[in-house]
Amino acid sequence: MTQQTYTLTVLCADQSGLIAAVTGCIAKTGGNILNLAQHTATDLGMFFCRVSFAGTASFTEDLFKETFTKTAEHYSMEWQFFNNTRKKRVAVLVSKTSHCLYEILLKHADEELDCDIPVIISNHPDLAHIATSFHIPFFQVDVAKGKEAYEKDLEVILAQYNIDLIVLARYMQVMTPEFCARWDNKIINIHHGFLPAFKGAKPYHQAWQKGVKIIGATGHFATADLDQGPIIFQDVIRVADTCSVDEFIRMGKDVERRVLVEAVRRYLSHSIFLHGGRTFVIE
């Protein structure tokens, strides 16, 4: 019989007794710890903890929440509790470039991304055939209507499919500050450059002009500040001075694929903590 599993995340000021308090509460309510990852950021004096545990026969979610609330209040904890059977519903937004979309869909089909992908949305019709081949509904939004009007249409679709997370898989539109605020820390973007360098348009061209020796990609939360949201995952590859801009773009696609999947994977596993405008990934 498969046991029900849960994930608990905790963030608070560092102090004595935190691990004992967290693990003791899980044990007291009938939980059995499967994995525990914790980090104290000594530069900030902050404690981060992610615990995966199984529920035994006596465990109930209501009892755990009631019990842990008292612990959290005592230590001034920020905490979240997740039932791992309740999958996040992810909308993928794309434009004309297909490689990141394919990577997300293939990893999902191979059960490497623990989520549901009920809808794909684009500002162009070009990638509709990919959605059809994966049997996923495809919607095209009309950005010519203006930002406010088209984002209202987008919100209708997101609400219709009960979306929890938006993934911008090379979606070449800048979202308004109002949209980003409504979806705060629920939009993951792939930027085809190693941030904070080379933000904005044509980062490979910018990198080539500077004569860089490495190129990279960045998975980050989208915010009102273009390409400046908290960074989740990054990777790089070395490039030779003999490479052209087109070779940068071709080689960079592999990095973009990997980085976007890893950023989404970390979100789905509840491994991302946010504090002071930056992320801490605790696995």
Secondary structure, DSSP 8 states (H G I E B T S, - for coil): ----EEEEEEEEE--TTHHHHHHHHHHHTTEEEEEEEEEEETTTTEEEEEEEEEE-TT--HHHHHHHHHHHHHHHT-EEEEEETTS-EEEEEEE-S--HHHHHHHHHHHTT-S-EEEEEEEESSSTTHHHHHHTT--EEE--GGG-HHHHHHHHHHHHHHTT-SEEEESS------HHHHHHTTT-EEEEESS-TTSS-SS-HHHHHHHHT-SEEEEEEEE--SSTT-S-EEEEEEEE--TT--HHHHHHHHHHHHHHHHHHHHHHHHTT-EEEETTEEEE--
